[in-house]
Structure formats: C-alpha cells, structure tokens
Amino acid sequence: QVQLVESGGGLVQAGGSLRLSCAASGSIFSVDAMAWYRQAPGKQRELAAHISSGGSTNYSDSVKGRFTISRDNAKNLGDLQMNSLKPEDTAVYYCYARIQGRRSGYRDYWGQGTQVTVSS
C-alpha cells in the first residue's frame, strides 16, 4: 500500500514563510500529478496548488504569487514553499498524489494533513 505523509507545518507570524514536504512510501511505479489542498475549520477543502507530471503548475488565486509547488521523486514527492503568509492561510494542508503501482492502475492518495497556523 502507498502512504503519503506531510511535514513542515507549524505556527508562524503573518508575513513569514514555511515549507511543507510530502513523502511517500510503498510500491510506486510512477507519480502522475500531485497537489496541495487545504481546509480551514468549518470550510470546504480547497485546492491550493497543483503540479502535473510534466511540471506544469496551477495555483488558486488566493495563493498565486506567494506559494510555489515543486516535485522531486517517488519517495520525496515534492514541496510547497509558502511565503508572505497571511492569517487566512491558516488551515490543515493535505498532500495529494495520483500514483501508479507497479502492477496496478492510477489511484488517488491523500496524506493525513499538517496544521499551518498564521498568527495575526
């Protein structure tokens, strides 16, 4: 089975920076797309940043220009660099990846989430 684990969350002041990482374990043949979602209490989970297998990126309007998504390899899937953080960025951040097993088709995987809190 494949598991995703986020790391790097924490408490930062407004205007500060934080870098989130997503690591994967299990039998992986290839990684297609990966993304970072976030969910604040009482709100719906939303897409923050997305990166395709070819490296094309897409950002929500609320984070564009401040966040940068990147990808690495099948073990360390990638990072989300967050700069100029705002209190409204406070949320649980989830790593998502579409992964193909060595003897299976593509499946969607989610991490457990990591808390990011930006103080005002």
Residue frames relative to the residue before (quaternion, step in Angstrom):
aa qw qx qy qz dx dy dz
Q 1.0000 0.0000 0.0000 0.0000 0.00 0.00 0.00
V 0.3739 -0.7128 0.5550 0.2101 3.52 -1.20 0.64
Q 0.0387 -0.7872 0.6155 0.0057 3.53 -1.02 0.86
L 0.2076 -0.7614 0.6042 0.1099 3.53 -1.09 0.79
V 0.0599 -0.7955 0.6030 0.0026 3.56 -0.99 0.87
E 0.2492 -0.7644 0.5805 0.1290 3.55 -0.81 1.07
S 0.0020 -0.7747 0.6321 0.0154 3.53 -1.25 0.47
G 0.6468 0.5608 -0.3808 0.3495 3.54 -1.27 0.31
G 0.4988 0.6602 -0.4324 0.3583 3.57 1.22 -0.07
G 0.1963 0.7834 -0.5750 0.1306 3.53 -1.27 0.31
L 0.5935 -0.5494 0.4565 0.3709 3.51 -1.36 -0.32
V 0.0578 0.7909 -0.6045 0.0753 3.55 -0.81 1.05
Q 0.5095 -0.6260 0.4941 0.3232 3.54 -1.27 0.39
A 0.6296 -0.5190 0.4128 0.4048 3.54 -1.21 0.50
G 0.7576 0.3249 -0.2737 0.4956 3.53 -0.92 0.96
G 0.5938 0.5907 -0.3516 0.4182 3.55 1.26 -0.25
S 0.4112 -0.6988 0.5371 0.2327 3.52 -1.38 -0.05
L 0.0290 -0.7705 0.6368 0.0035 3.50 -1.27 0.52
R 0.1702 -0.7810 0.5935 0.0935 3.57 -1.09 0.70
L 0.1773 -0.7876 0.5864 0.0657 3.55 -0.68 1.16
S 0.1441 -0.7835 0.6001 0.0727 3.56 -1.11 0.72
C 0.1800 -0.7669 0.6086 0.0953 3.54 -1.20 0.62
A 0.0766 -0.7987 0.5969 0.0028 3.55 -0.69 1.15
A 0.1993 -0.7867 0.5774 0.0891 3.55 -1.10 0.74
S 0.0926 -0.7716 0.6265 0.0600 3.54 -1.17 0.66
G 0.5851 0.5648 -0.4326 0.3892 3.56 -1.19 0.50
S 0.6432 -0.5183 0.4009 0.3960 3.53 -1.35 -0.02
I 0.0470 0.8138 -0.5691 0.1078 3.54 -0.40 1.29
F 0.2699 -0.7552 0.5783 0.1497 3.53 -0.89 0.98
S 0.7823 -0.1603 0.1339 0.5868 3.54 0.89 -0.92
V 0.2942 -0.7230 0.5990 0.1786 3.51 -1.31 0.46
D 0.2893 -0.7500 0.5703 0.1690 3.54 -0.76 1.04
A 0.8180 -0.0962 0.1080 0.5568 3.56 -0.39 -1.20
M 0.0513 -0.7567 0.6448 0.0945 3.53 -1.28 0.31
A 0.0564 -0.8090 0.5848 -0.0180 3.53 -1.18 0.56
W 0.2879 -0.7048 0.6126 0.2126 3.49 -1.39 0.19
Y 0.1067 -0.7660 0.6332 0.0297 3.52 -0.89 1.05
R 0.1136 -0.7865 0.6001 0.0916 3.53 -1.23 0.32
Q 0.0799 -0.7944 0.6019 0.0166 3.53 -1.18 0.63
A 0.2125 -0.7634 0.6020 0.0980 3.53 -0.75 1.12
P 0.6437 -0.5274 0.3727 0.4106 3.61 -1.13 0.51
G 0.8292 0.1863 -0.1607 0.5019 3.56 -0.86 0.98
K 0.6854 0.4443 -0.2836 0.5024 3.57 1.26 0.06
Q 0.5712 -0.5981 0.4499 0.3369 3.52 -1.28 0.43
R 0.5406 -0.6051 0.4671 0.3514 3.55 -1.10 0.65
E 0.0616 -0.8167 0.5736 -0.0109 3.56 -0.90 0.95
L 0.5215 -0.6248 0.4879 0.3156 3.52 -1.24 0.55
A 0.2108 -0.7761 0.5840 0.1103 3.54 -0.89 0.98
A 0.7973 -0.1107 0.1222 0.5806 3.57 0.85 -0.98
H 0.0959 -0.7926 0.6020 0.0069 3.54 -1.11 0.77
I 0.0274 -0.7835 0.6204 0.0208 3.55 -1.10 0.69
S 0.3727 -0.7478 0.5149 0.1919 3.55 -0.86 1.01
S 0.6983 -0.4495 0.3445 0.4378 3.55 -1.32 0.10
G 0.6993 0.4626 -0.2575 0.4803 3.56 1.15 -0.61
G 0.6035 -0.6035 0.3370 0.3976 3.55 1.28 -0.01
S 0.4552 0.6689 -0.4673 0.3564 3.58 1.23 0.10
T 0.2019 -0.8087 0.5468 0.0786 3.57 -0.89 0.95
N 0.0747 -0.7650 0.6391 0.0281 3.49 -1.29 0.55
Y 0.0813 -0.8132 0.5762 -0.0010 3.57 -0.89 0.97
S 0.5040 -0.5946 0.5189 0.3509 3.51 -1.20 0.49
D 0.6313 -0.5591 0.3776 0.3825 3.56 -1.14 0.59
S 0.6514 0.5590 -0.3160 0.4041 3.57 1.03 -0.74
V 0.7700 0.3253 -0.1836 0.5172 3.62 1.14 -0.49
K 0.4601 0.7062 -0.4407 0.3088 3.58 1.21 -0.30
G 0.7767 0.2908 -0.2509 0.4993 3.53 -0.88 1.01
R 0.7362 0.3691 -0.2112 0.5265 3.57 1.25 -0.35
F 0.7537 0.3136 -0.1665 0.5530 3.58 1.09 -0.75
T 0.0855 -0.7758 0.6230 0.0524 3.54 -1.19 0.63
I 0.1775 -0.7804 0.5933 0.0867 3.56 -0.76 1.06
S 0.0077 0.7881 -0.6149 0.0274 3.55 -1.05 0.80
R 0.2403 -0.7666 0.5765 0.1489 3.55 -1.23 0.41
D 0.2820 -0.7773 0.5482 0.1257 3.53 -1.17 0.66
N 0.7337 -0.3366 0.2784 0.5204 3.60 0.08 -1.29
A 0.7544 -0.4205 0.2716 0.4246 3.56 -1.31 -0.11
K 0.6782 0.4569 -0.2914 0.4964 3.60 1.21 -0.34
N 0.7434 0.1653 -0.0947 0.6411 3.54 0.96 -0.95
L 0.2780 -0.8357 0.4460 0.1595 3.53 0.16 1.32
G 0.7241 -0.3837 0.2709 0.5051 3.55 0.89 -0.86
D 0.4075 -0.7074 0.5376 0.2112 3.51 -1.39 0.00
L 0.2034 -0.7123 0.6491 0.1729 3.48 -1.40 0.24
Q 0.1571 -0.7813 0.6010 0.0612 3.55 -0.48 1.23
M 0.0824 -0.8104 0.5800 -0.0082 3.55 -0.65 1.16
N 0.0244 -0.8027 0.5945 -0.0390 3.55 -0.62 1.18
S 0.8225 0.2111 -0.1700 0.5000 3.55 -1.30 0.36
L 0.0856 0.8530 -0.5086 0.0795 3.54 0.94 0.92
K 0.2090 -0.7673 0.6013 0.0777 3.50 -1.14 0.83
P 0.6448 -0.5232 0.3737 0.4132 3.62 -1.14 0.46
E 0.6531 0.5264 -0.3162 0.4430 3.59 1.04 -0.68
D 0.5589 0.5773 -0.3929 0.4471 3.58 1.29 -0.03
T 0.4548 0.6977 -0.4396 0.3363 3.57 1.27 -0.21
A 0.3397 0.7120 -0.5401 0.2933 3.56 -0.67 1.14
V 0.4810 -0.5638 0.5487 0.3869 3.51 -1.37 -0.05
Y 0.2036 -0.7951 0.5651 0.0838 3.55 -0.75 1.08
Y 0.1498 -0.8086 0.5683 0.0267 3.54 -0.86 1.08
C 0.3225 -0.7083 0.5952 0.2000 3.52 -1.06 0.81
Y 0.0686 -0.7764 0.6263 0.0172 3.55 -1.01 0.90
A 0.0726 0.7919 -0.6054 0.0334 3.56 -1.07 0.68
R 0.2846 -0.7038 0.6240 0.1855 3.53 -1.18 0.70
I 0.0129 -0.8450 0.5258 -0.0965 3.54 -0.38 1.32
Q 0.2488 -0.7431 0.6049 0.1414 3.54 -1.10 0.81
G 0.3444 -0.7277 0.5579 0.2016 3.56 -0.85 0.98
R 0.6734 -0.5053 0.3455 0.4146 3.57 -1.25 0.26
R 0.7989 0.1418 -0.0707 0.5803 3.58 1.13 -0.61
S 0.6589 0.4437 -0.3232 0.5143 3.54 1.02 0.80
G 0.5664 -0.5900 0.4500 0.3585 3.52 -1.29 0.23
Y 0.7130 -0.4282 0.3283 0.4478 3.52 -1.31 -0.16
R 0.0223 -0.7793 0.6262 -0.0097 3.52 -1.11 0.82
D 0.4471 -0.6840 0.5145 0.2599 3.53 -1.23 0.52
Y 0.0549 -0.7993 0.5985 -0.0008 3.56 -0.96 0.93
W 0.1481 -0.7815 0.6041 0.0487 3.52 -1.16 0.78
G 0.3997 -0.6729 0.5650 0.2612 3.52 -1.17 0.65
Q 0.6331 -0.5531 0.3925 0.3730 3.56 -1.31 0.14
G 0.5397 -0.6412 0.3845 0.3870 3.56 1.24 -0.31
T 0.1082 -0.7660 0.6300 0.0689 3.52 -1.23 0.56
Q 0.4365 -0.7302 0.4724 0.2303 3.55 -0.88 1.00
V 0.0606 -0.7532 0.6546 0.0242 3.53 -1.02 0.93
T 0.0128 -0.8007 0.5978 -0.0354 3.55 -0.69 1.11
V 0.1145 -0.7890 0.6031 0.0262 3.56 -0.75 1.10
S 0.2858 -0.7833 0.5328 0.1447 3.56 -0.54 1.17
S 0.3785 -0.7359 0.5253 0.1980 3.55 -1.10 0.76
